[in-house]
């Protein structure tokens, strides 16, 4: 990704795996279920700092609730020009 932060690359890979899984279930393999199992195993085995745990919790609570996601998206778009150039390049 040429300079993308590690968290961005990880997020991108997770999204592709999940997106691919949605279309592959016609083969009879429940990839979505396998991804869920993998996520659970990673959550148990990967150590996270308190800051990472808080950020993950906030993202989970915000992204899964339409009433919070819309305003957060609008706020992000409004302040996007204030981001450092490296992060602006990702948008």
LOLO-843974 format. One record per residue: x, y, z of N, C-alpha, C in turn; residue number from 0; residue in three letters. Coordinates in steps of 0.05 Angstrom, whole numbers, plus 32768, in hexadecimal, padded with zeros to 4 digits. Atoms other than C-alpha are relative to their C-alpha. Layout:
N
+------+------+------+------+------+------+------+------+------+-------+-------+
:  npx :  npy :  npz : capx : capy : capz :  cpx :  cpy :  cpz : kolfi : pavex :
+------+------+------+------+------+------+------+------+------+-------+-------+
:    X :    Y :    Z :    X :    Y :    Z :    X :    Y :    Z :   NUM :   ALA :
...
+------+------+------+------+------+------+------+------+------+-------+-------+
***
This chain:
91
+------+------+------+------+------+------+------+------+------+-------+-------+
:  npx :  npy :  npz : capx : capy : capz :  cpx :  cpy :  cpz : kolfi : pavex :
+------+------+------+------+------+------+------+------+------+-------+-------+
: 8010 : 7FE8 : 8000 : 8000 : 8000 : 8000 : 8011 : 8019 : 8000 :     0 :   UNK :
: 7FEE : 7FE9 : 8003 : 803D : 802D : 7FFC : 7FFC : 8015 : 8016 :     1 :   UNK :
: 8000 : 7FEC : 7FEB : 8041 : 8050 : 803F : 7FE6 : 8000 : 8011 :     2 :   UNK :
: 8019 : 8002 : 7FF0 : 7FFC : 803D : 805B : 8007 : 7FF6 : 801B :     3 :   UNK :
: 7FFB : 800A : 7FE5 : 7FFB : 8033 : 80A6 : 7FF8 : 7FE2 : 8002 :     4 :   UNK :
: 8004 : 801C : 7FFD : 7FFC : 7FEB : 80BD : 7FE2 : 7FFA : 8006 :     5 :   UNK :
: 801D : 8005 : 7FF9 : 7FB5 : 7FF0 : 80DA : 7FEF : 8002 : 7FE8 :     6 :   UNK :
: 8010 : 7FFD : 8018 : 7F9B : 8007 : 8097 : 8002 : 7FE7 : 7FEF :     7 :   UNK :
: 7FFB : 8018 : 8011 : 7FBA : 7FCC : 8072 : 7FF1 : 7FE8 : 800D :     8 :   UNK :
: 800E : 8015 : 7FF2 : 7F9E : 7F9C : 80A7 : 7FE2 : 8002 : 7FFB :     9 :   UNK :
: 801C : 7FFB : 8004 : 7F59 : 7FBB : 80A1 : 7FF8 : 7FF9 : 7FE4 :    10 :   UNK :
: 8006 : 8005 : 801D : 7F5B : 7FB7 : 8055 : 8000 : 7FE1 : 7FFB :    11 :   UNK :
: 8000 : 801E : 8004 : 7F6E : 7F6C : 8057 : 7FE8 : 7FF3 : 800D :    12 :   UNK :
: 8017 : 800B : 7FF3 : 7F37 : 7F5D : 8089 : 7FE7 : 8005 : 7FEF :    13 :   UNK :
: 8018 : 7FF9 : 8011 : 7F04 : 7F81 : 805C : 7FFF : 7FEE : 7FE8 :    14 :   UNK :
: 8000 : 8010 : 8018 : 7F19 : 7F5A : 801E : 7FF9 : 7FE3 : 8007 :    15 :   UNK :
: 8007 : 801B : 7FF8 : 7F16 : 7F17 : 8043 : 7FE2 : 7FFE : 8005 :    16 :   UNK :
: 801D : 8001 : 7FFA : 7ED0 : 7F27 : 805D : 7FF0 : 8004 : 7FE7 :    17 :   UNK :
: 800F : 7FFC : 8019 : 7EB9 : 7F41 : 8019 : 8001 : 7FE8 : 7FEE :    18 :   UNK :
: 7FFE : 8018 : 8010 : 7ED3 : 7F04 : 7FF5 : 7FEF : 7FEA : 800C :    19 :   UNK :
: 800F : 8015 : 7FF3 : 7EB2 : 7ED7 : 8028 : 7FE2 : 8002 : 7FF9 :    20 :   UNK :
: 801C : 7FFD : 8006 : 7E6E : 7EF4 : 8018 : 7FF8 : 7FF3 : 7FE6 :    21 :   UNK :
: 8007 : 800B : 801A : 7E70 : 7EDE : 7FD0 : 8008 : 7FE3 : 7FFD :    22 :   UNK :
: 7FF6 : 801C : 8003 : 7E92 : 7E9B : 7FDC : 7FEE : 7FEC : 800E :    23 :   UNK :
: 8010 : 8014 : 7FF1 : 7E5C : 7E7B : 8007 : 7FEF : 7FEF : 7FEE :    24 :   UNK :
: 800F : 8011 : 8012 : 7E3A : 7E60 : 7FC9 : 800F : 7FE6 : 7FFC :    25 :   UNK :
: 7FF1 : 8019 : 8003 : 7E72 : 7E2C : 7FC8 : 7FFA : 7FED : 8017 :    26 :   UNK :
: 8007 : 8012 : 7FEA : 7E57 : 7E10 : 8009 : 8012 : 8005 : 8018 :    27 :   UNK :
: 7FED : 7FFA : 7FEA : 7E92 : 7E29 : 8033 : 7FF6 : 8019 : 800E :    28 :   UNK :
: 8009 : 7FE9 : 7FF1 : 7E7B : 7E58 : 8069 : 8017 : 8012 : 8009 :    29 :   UNK :
: 7FE9 : 7FF0 : 7FFA : 7EB4 : 7E89 : 8064 : 7FFA : 8015 : 8015 :    30 :   UNK :
: 8007 : 7FEC : 7FEC : 7E8F : 7EBD : 808C : 8003 : 7FF5 : 801C :    31 :   UNK :
: 7FFE : 800D : 7FE6 : 7E8C : 7E8C : 80C6 : 801E : 7FFC : 8007 :    32 :   UNK :
: 7FE4 : 8004 : 7FFB : 7ED6 : 7E7C : 80BF : 800E : 801B : 8008 :    33 :   UNK :
: 7FF5 : 7FE6 : 7FFA : 7EE7 : 7EC7 : 80C0 : 7FF8 : 8007 : 801D :    34 :   UNK :
: 8009 : 7FFB : 7FE5 : 7EBD : 7ECE : 8100 : 8011 : 7FF1 : 8015 :    35 :   UNK :
: 7FF0 : 8010 : 7FEE : 7EE3 : 7E95 : 8121 : 801C : 800B : 8001 :    36 :   UNK :
: 7FE5 : 7FF5 : 8000 : 7F25 : 7EB3 : 810B : 8002 : 801A : 8010 :    37 :   UNK :
: 8001 : 7FE6 : 7FF1 : 7F12 : 7EF7 : 8128 : 8000 : 7FFA : 801E :    38 :   UNK :
: 8001 : 8007 : 7FE4 : 7F01 : 7ED6 : 816A : 801B : 7FF7 : 800A :    39 :   UNK :
: 7FE5 : 800A : 7FF8 : 7F44 : 7EB2 : 816D : 8014 : 8017 : 8002 :    40 :   UNK :
: 7FED : 7FEA : 7FFF : 7F6A : 7EF1 : 815C : 7FFB : 8012 : 8018 :    41 :   UNK :
: 8006 : 7FEF : 7FE8 : 7F45 : 7F19 : 8192 : 800B : 7FF4 : 8019 :    42 :   UNK :
: 7FF6 : 800D : 7FE8 : 7F5A : 7EE5 : 81C5 : 801E : 8000 : 8002 :    43 :   UNK :
: 7FE3 : 8005 : 8000 : 7FA2 : 7EDE : 81B0 : 8012 : 8019 : 7FFB :    44 :   UNK :
: 7FF0 : 7FE8 : 8006 : 7FB9 : 7F23 : 8198 : 7FFE : 8014 : 8016 :    45 :   UNK :
: 8001 : 7FED : 7FEA : 7FCD : 7F51 : 81D0 : 7FFB : 801C : 7FF4 :    46 :   UNK :
: 8006 : 7FE4 : 8009 : 7FB1 : 7F98 : 81C9 : 8004 : 8013 : 8018 :    47 :   UNK :
: 7FFC : 7FEB : 7FEC : 7FC3 : 7FD7 : 81EE : 7FE4 : 800A : 8009 :    48 :   UNK :
: 801A : 7FF4 : 7FF8 : 7F8C : 7FFA : 8216 : 7FF5 : 8013 : 7FEA :    49 :   UNK :
: 8009 : 7FEE : 8015 : 7F8A : 802F : 81DF : 7FF4 : 7FF2 : 7FE8 :    50 :   UNK :
: 800B : 8010 : 8016 : 7F80 : 7FFB : 81A9 : 7FE5 : 7FF4 : 8007 :    51 :   UNK :
: 801A : 800C : 7FF8 : 7F48 : 7FDA : 81D0 : 7FEA : 8015 : 8000 :    52 :   UNK :
: 8013 : 7FEA : 8000 : 7F25 : 801D : 81DA : 7FF8 : 8007 : 7FE3 :    53 :   UNK :
: 8006 : 7FF8 : 801C : 7F2C : 802F : 8190 : 7FEF : 7FEA : 7FF3 :    54 :   UNK :
: 800F : 8015 : 800D : 7F12 : 7FEB : 817A : 7FE3 : 8000 : 800A :    55 :   UNK :
: 801A : 7FFF : 7FF5 : 7ED7 : 7FF1 : 81A9 : 7FF0 : 8017 : 7FF4 :    56 :   UNK :
: 800E : 7FE8 : 800B : 7EC6 : 8037 : 8190 : 7FF9 : 7FFB : 7FE3 :    57 :   UNK :
: 8006 : 8006 : 801D : 7ECB : 8021 : 8147 : 7FE9 : 7FEC : 7FFE :    58 :   UNK :
: 8016 : 8014 : 8001 : 7E9F : 7FE4 : 8154 : 7FE5 : 800D : 8006 :    59 :   UNK :
: 801A : 7FF4 : 7FF8 : 7E6A : 800D : 8177 : 7FF7 : 8015 : 7FEC :    60 :   UNK :
: 8007 : 7FEB : 8013 : 7E6C : 8045 : 8144 : 7FF8 : 7FF5 : 7FE5 :    61 :   UNK :
: 8005 : 800A : 801C : 7E6F : 801E : 8103 : 7FE8 : 7FEE : 7FFE :    62 :   UNK :
: 8017 : 8012 : 8001 : 7E37 : 7FEF : 8116 : 7FE6 : 800E : 8007 :    63 :   UNK :
: 8018 : 7FF1 : 7FF9 : 7E05 : 8026 : 8129 : 7FFD : 8017 : 7FEC :    64 :   UNK :
: 8005 : 7FEC : 8014 : 7DE8 : 804F : 80F1 : 7FFD : 801C : 800C :    65 :   UNK :
: 8004 : 7FE6 : 7FF3 : 7DD5 : 8087 : 8121 : 801A : 800D : 8008 :    66 :   UNK :
: 7FE6 : 7FF5 : 7FF9 : 7E1E : 8090 : 8134 : 8013 : 8002 : 7FE7 :    67 :   UNK :
: 7FEE : 8002 : 8017 : 7E40 : 807D : 80F2 : 7FFC : 8019 : 7FEE :    68 :   UNK :
: 8005 : 7FE9 : 8012 : 7E1F : 80B4 : 80C8 : 800C : 8019 : 800A :    69 :   UNK :
: 7FF3 : 7FE8 : 7FF5 : 7E33 : 80EE : 80F5 : 801F : 7FFE : 8000 :    70 :   UNK :
: 7FE3 : 8004 : 7FFF : 7E79 : 80D0 : 80FD : 800C : 8003 : 7FE4 :    71 :   UNK :
: 7FF7 : 7FFE : 801C : 7E80 : 80CB : 80B1 : 8000 : 801D : 7FF7 :    72 :   UNK :
: 8001 : 7FE3 : 8008 : 7E6A : 8113 : 80A7 : 8016 : 8010 : 800E :    73 :   UNK :
: 7FEA : 7FF3 : 7FF1 : 7E9B : 812A : 80DD : 801B : 7FFA : 7FF3 :    74 :   UNK :
: 7FE7 : 8008 : 800D : 7ED3 : 8103 : 80BD : 8005 : 800E : 7FE5 :    75 :   UNK :
: 7FFE : 7FF2 : 801A : 7EC5 : 8121 : 8079 : 8005 : 801E : 8004 :    76 :   UNK :
: 7FFC : 7FE3 : 7FFB : 7EC2 : 8167 : 8097 : 801C : 8007 : 8009 :    77 :   UNK :
: 7FE5 : 7FFA : 7FF5 : 7F06 : 8162 : 80BA : 8015 : 7FF1 : 7FF0 :    78 :   UNK :
: 7FED : 8010 : 8010 : 7F27 : 8136 : 8085 : 8018 : 8011 : 7FF7 :    79 :   UNK :
: 7FEA : 7FEF : 800A : 7F50 : 8171 : 806B : 8014 : 8006 : 8016 :    80 :   UNK :
: 7FED : 7FFB : 7FEA : 7F70 : 8178 : 80B0 : 8012 : 7FE8 : 8006 :    81 :   UNK :
: 7FEF : 8018 : 7FFC : 7F8E : 8132 : 80AD : 801C : 8004 : 7FF5 :    82 :   UNK :
: 7FE5 : 8000 : 800D : 7FD8 : 8128 : 80A0 : 7FFF : 7FF5 : 7FE4 :    83 :   UNK :
: 8000 : 8008 : 801C : 7FE9 : 811D : 8057 : 7FFF : 7FE2 : 7FFC :    84 :   UNK :
: 7FFF : 801E : 8003 : 7FF8 : 80D3 : 8062 : 7FE4 : 7FF4 : 8004 :    85 :   UNK :
: 801B : 800B : 7FFC : 7FB1 : 80C7 : 807C : 7FEC : 800A : 7FEB :    86 :   UNK :
: 8011 : 7FF5 : 8015 : 7F90 : 80F5 : 8049 : 8002 : 7FEF : 7FE7 :    87 :   UNK :
: 7FFC : 8011 : 8018 : 7FAE : 80C9 : 8012 : 7FF0 : 7FE7 : 8001 :    88 :   UNK :
: 800F : 8019 : 7FFD : 7F87 : 808E : 802D : 7FE2 : 8004 : 7FFA :    89 :   UNK :
: 801D : 7FFB : 8004 : 7F43 : 80B0 : 8023 : 7FF9 : 8002 : 7FE4 :    90 :   UNK :
+------+------+------+------+------+------+------+------+------+-------+-------+
***
